[in-house]
Amino acid sequence: MCILAHPDDESLGMGGILAKYAEEGTETYLVTATRGERGRIGDKRGALSMEEVGKIRETELLAASKVLGIKEVNFLDYIDGELDRVNNDEAIAKIVTHIRRVSPHVIVTFGQDGAYGHPDHIAISQLTGAAIVCAADPGYKLNVKSNSTLEAHRVSKLYYLAWGKKKWAAYQSAFCELKVNVDGIERRAVPWEDWAITTSIDTESHWLTVWQAIKCHKSQISIYKGLENLSAEQHKAVWGSDEYYRVFSLVNGGRILETDLFEGLR
């Protein structure tokens, strides 16, 4: 299960693993916190309401998810850009409901850095961590009556997105500079040290699927113009591997580089 903030996070960030594991027969699930209502819609920016933008981006996400083979997509129904100011108890309970209902072995989300400091990415990382703890606690009770009978579920592994220097170099060549301005301070993407990366998944044979999923997000493609001009080799450099930090695992450990998110579970 990938628990993310916006439509297109699943394709740009986790597309490789979603396509790989779906093709191998693993059930994949996506929980997205918002509908990306504040996203740029090409030359229509400012001409559409947030609700209209959200509907467009939801449709794009569902199309991309179909390409990636995702079994089920759910939204937490929060507003883009406001995730770090939502009611924590409510948001955690929503995520717990999905974790207990689906009972995933592995959960993947953004790291504590939010990839490039994006507040929504940081918030979903923190909310996901809290929800994993609550989902495993038999004493944690959901207030929603229809979900009150869901049994506690203990997730076996949690991963953060953690691209190393080589991957970031390829990414930056395509996207220019990933940055966001928060409270008057510019936050920039910073790559993880190679030694800190615990897991590298070979997704090279799935790069074309990832690219097809990314192209489903038509409203956002104008932001990523550099992607359309990449050669096949450059695409492979960007989408040919997915790198992660294993936050915790109940089934394995150590410093030997993992090549499978399900190592220790098979």
C-alpha positions as CSV (number, residue, x, y, z in Angstrom):
1,M,0.0,0.0,0.0
2,C,1.3,3.4,-1.0
3,I,0.0,6.3,1.2
4,L,0.7,9.6,-0.6
5,A,-0.4,13.2,-0.8
6,H,-1.4,14.1,-4.3
7,P,-2.4,12.7,-7.7
8,D,0.8,12.1,-9.7
9,D,2.9,11.2,-6.6
10,E,2.1,7.5,-7.3
11,S,3.5,7.7,-10.9
12,L,6.4,10.1,-10.5
13,G,7.5,8.7,-7.1
14,M,6.3,5.1,-6.8
15,G,5.4,4.1,-10.3
16,G,8.2,1.6,-10.7
17,I,7.3,-0.6,-7.7
18,L,3.6,-0.3,-8.3
19,A,4.0,-1.6,-11.9
20,K,6.5,-4.2,-11.0
21,Y,4.6,-5.8,-8.1
22,A,1.2,-5.6,-9.8
23,E,2.6,-7.4,-12.8
24,E,4.0,-10.1,-10.5
25,G,0.6,-10.7,-9.0
26,T,0.9,-8.7,-5.8
27,E,-2.2,-6.8,-4.8
28,T,-1.3,-3.1,-4.8
29,Y,-3.4,-0.3,-3.1
30,L,-3.2,3.5,-3.2
31,V,-4.4,5.9,-0.6
32,T,-4.1,9.6,-1.7
33,A,-4.8,12.4,0.8
34,T,-5.9,15.1,-1.6
35,R,-7.1,15.6,-5.1
36,G,-4.4,18.1,-6.0
37,E,-6.9,21.0,-6.1
38,R,-4.2,23.6,-6.2
39,G,-2.2,22.0,-9.0
40,R,-1.3,23.9,-12.1
41,I,-3.6,23.1,-15.1
42,G,-1.4,24.3,-17.9
43,D,-2.7,27.4,-19.6
44,K,-6.0,27.1,-17.6
45,R,-4.4,28.0,-14.3
46,G,-6.7,30.4,-12.4
47,A,-9.6,29.8,-14.9
48,L,-10.9,26.8,-13.0
49,S,-12.2,26.4,-9.5
50,M,-10.4,24.2,-7.0
51,E,-13.3,21.7,-7.2
52,E,-13.0,21.5,-11.0
53,V,-9.2,21.1,-10.8
54,G,-9.7,18.3,-8.2
55,K,-12.2,16.4,-10.5
56,I,-9.7,16.6,-13.4
57,R,-6.8,15.4,-11.3
58,E,-8.9,12.6,-9.7
59,T,-9.8,11.3,-13.2
60,E,-6.1,11.5,-14.2
61,L,-5.1,9.6,-11.1
62,L,-7.6,6.8,-11.8
63,A,-6.4,6.5,-15.4
64,A,-2.8,6.3,-14.2
65,S,-3.6,3.8,-11.5
66,K,-5.2,1.5,-14.2
67,V,-2.0,1.7,-16.2
68,L,0.0,0.8,-13.2
69,G,-2.2,-2.1,-12.3
70,I,-3.3,-0.7,-8.9
71,K,-6.1,-2.8,-7.5
72,E,-7.8,-0.1,-5.5
73,V,-7.6,3.7,-5.1
74,N,-9.0,5.7,-2.1
75,F,-9.0,9.4,-1.2
76,L,-8.8,10.8,2.3
77,D,-10.7,13.8,1.0
78,Y,-8.4,16.6,2.3
79,I,-7.5,19.8,0.4
80,D,-4.2,20.2,-1.4
81,G,-1.9,22.4,0.5
82,E,-3.7,22.0,3.9
83,L,-2.7,18.5,5.0
84,D,-0.4,19.7,7.7
85,R,-3.3,21.6,9.3
86,V,-6.0,18.9,9.3
87,N,-7.4,17.3,12.4
88,N,-4.7,14.7,13.3
89,D,-7.0,12.3,15.1
90,E,-9.5,12.2,12.2
91,A,-6.8,11.8,9.5
92,I,-5.0,9.0,11.5
93,A,-8.4,7.2,11.9
94,K,-9.1,7.4,8.2
95,I,-5.7,5.8,7.4
96,V,-6.1,3.2,10.1
97,T,-9.4,2.2,8.5
98,H,-7.7,1.4,5.2
99,I,-4.8,-0.4,6.9
100,R,-7.1,-2.6,8.9
101,R,-9.4,-3.2,6.0
102,V,-6.7,-4.2,3.5
103,S,-4.1,-5.6,5.9
104,P,-1.1,-4.8,3.8
105,H,2.3,-6.4,4.5
106,V,4.2,-3.4,3.3
107,I,3.5,0.3,3.3
108,V,5.4,2.9,1.4
109,T,5.2,6.7,1.8
110,F,7.3,9.9,1.7
111,G,10.3,10.3,4.0
112,Q,10.6,12.9,6.8
113,D,12.0,15.3,4.2
114,G,8.9,15.2,2.0
115,A,11.2,14.6,-1.0
116,Y,11.9,18.3,-1.4
117,G,10.3,19.8,1.8
118,H,6.7,19.8,0.6
119,P,4.5,20.2,3.7
120,D,1.8,17.8,2.4
121,H,4.5,15.2,1.8
122,I,5.9,15.6,5.2
123,A,2.4,15.5,6.8
124,I,1.4,12.3,5.0
125,S,4.6,10.7,6.2
126,Q,3.9,11.6,9.8
127,L,0.2,10.6,9.6
128,T,1.1,7.3,8.1
129,G,3.6,6.5,10.8
130,A,1.1,7.3,13.5
131,A,-1.6,5.3,11.7
132,I,0.6,2.2,11.5
133,V,1.1,2.3,15.3
134,C,-2.6,2.8,15.9
135,A,-3.7,0.1,13.4
136,A,-1.6,-2.5,15.3
137,D,-3.0,-1.5,18.7
138,P,-6.1,-3.7,19.7
139,G,-6.9,-0.9,22.2
140,Y,-7.3,1.7,19.5
141,K,-10.9,2.0,18.7
142,L,-12.3,3.6,15.5
143,N,-15.2,5.9,16.2
144,V,-16.9,5.2,12.9
145,K,-19.5,2.5,13.6
146,S,-19.2,0.8,10.2
147,N,-15.5,0.3,10.8
148,S,-15.6,-0.6,14.5
149,T,-15.4,-4.3,13.8
150,L,-12.2,-4.1,11.9
151,E,-9.5,-6.1,13.7
152,A,-6.1,-4.7,14.5
153,H,-3.4,-5.3,11.9
154,R,0.4,-5.2,12.3
155,V,2.2,-3.9,9.2
156,S,5.4,-5.9,8.6
157,K,7.5,-3.3,6.8
158,L,7.5,0.5,6.3
159,Y,9.5,2.3,3.6
160,Y,10.3,5.9,2.9
161,L,11.1,7.2,-0.6
162,A,14.9,7.8,-0.6
163,W,16.6,8.6,-3.9
164,G,20.4,8.7,-3.9
165,K,22.7,11.1,-5.7
166,K,22.7,9.3,-9.1
167,K,18.9,9.1,-9.2
168,W,18.5,12.7,-8.1
169,A,20.9,13.8,-10.8
170,A,18.8,12.1,-13.4
171,Y,15.6,13.5,-11.9
172,Q,17.0,17.0,-11.8
173,S,18.0,16.9,-15.4
174,A,14.4,16.2,-16.3
175,F,12.7,18.5,-13.8
176,C,15.3,21.2,-13.4
177,E,15.3,22.1,-9.7
178,L,12.8,20.7,-7.3
179,K,12.0,23.3,-4.7
180,V,9.1,24.8,-2.8
181,N,8.7,28.1,-0.9
182,V,7.3,27.6,2.6
183,D,6.8,30.5,5.1
184,G,9.2,32.6,3.0
185,I,11.9,30.0,3.1
186,E,13.0,28.1,0.0
187,R,13.2,24.3,0.5
188,R,15.2,22.3,-2.0
189,A,15.5,18.6,-2.9
190,V,18.5,17.0,-1.2
191,P,19.6,13.5,-2.2
192,W,20.1,10.7,0.4
193,E,23.6,9.4,1.0
194,D,24.1,6.1,-0.8
195,W,25.0,4.4,2.5
196,A,21.7,5.4,4.0
197,I,19.6,3.7,1.2
198,T,18.6,0.2,2.4
199,T,16.6,-0.9,-0.6
200,S,17.0,-0.6,-4.4
201,I,14.4,-2.2,-6.7
202,D,15.2,-2.9,-10.3
203,T,12.3,-1.4,-12.3
204,E,14.0,-1.0,-15.6
205,S,11.7,-3.3,-17.5
206,H,8.8,-1.3,-16.3
207,W,9.9,2.2,-17.2
208,L,7.7,2.4,-20.3
209,T,4.6,1.6,-18.1
210,V,5.6,4.3,-15.6
211,W,6.0,6.8,-18.4
212,Q,2.5,5.9,-19.8
213,A,1.1,6.4,-16.3
214,I,2.8,9.8,-16.0
215,K,1.3,10.9,-19.3
216,C,-2.2,10.2,-17.9
217,H,-1.6,13.3,-15.7
218,K,-2.1,15.5,-18.7
219,S,-3.0,18.6,-16.7
220,Q,0.5,18.5,-15.0
221,I,2.6,17.6,-18.0
222,S,3.2,21.3,-18.8
223,I,5.2,21.5,-15.5
224,Y,7.4,18.6,-16.6
225,K,8.2,19.6,-20.1
226,G,11.7,18.2,-19.8
227,L,10.3,14.7,-19.4
228,E,8.9,14.7,-22.9
229,N,12.3,15.4,-24.4
230,L,14.1,12.6,-22.6
231,S,15.7,9.8,-24.6
232,A,14.9,6.2,-23.8
233,E,18.2,5.9,-22.0
234,Q,17.4,8.9,-19.9
235,H,14.0,7.6,-19.1
236,K,15.6,4.4,-17.9
237,A,18.0,6.4,-15.7
238,V,15.0,8.1,-14.0
239,W,12.5,5.2,-13.8
240,G,14.9,2.2,-14.1
241,S,15.2,1.8,-10.3
242,D,13.4,2.8,-7.2
243,E,15.3,3.5,-4.0
244,Y,13.9,3.4,-0.4
245,Y,14.8,3.6,3.2
246,R,13.5,0.7,5.3
247,V,12.1,2.5,8.4
248,F,11.3,-0.7,10.2
249,S,10.9,-4.4,9.4
250,L,9.6,-7.1,11.6
251,V,11.0,-9.8,9.3
252,N,14.6,-8.8,8.3
253,G,17.4,-6.3,8.9
254,G,21.0,-5.5,8.5
255,R,23.0,-3.3,6.1
256,I,23.0,-5.6,3.0
257,L,21.2,-3.8,0.3
258,E,17.7,-5.2,-0.3
259,T,16.4,-5.8,-3.8
260,D,12.9,-6.6,-2.9
261,L,10.3,-4.8,-0.7
262,F,9.1,-8.3,0.4
263,E,12.4,-9.6,1.5
264,G,11.8,-11.7,4.6
265,L,8.2,-12.2,3.8
266,R,8.4,-14.6,0.9
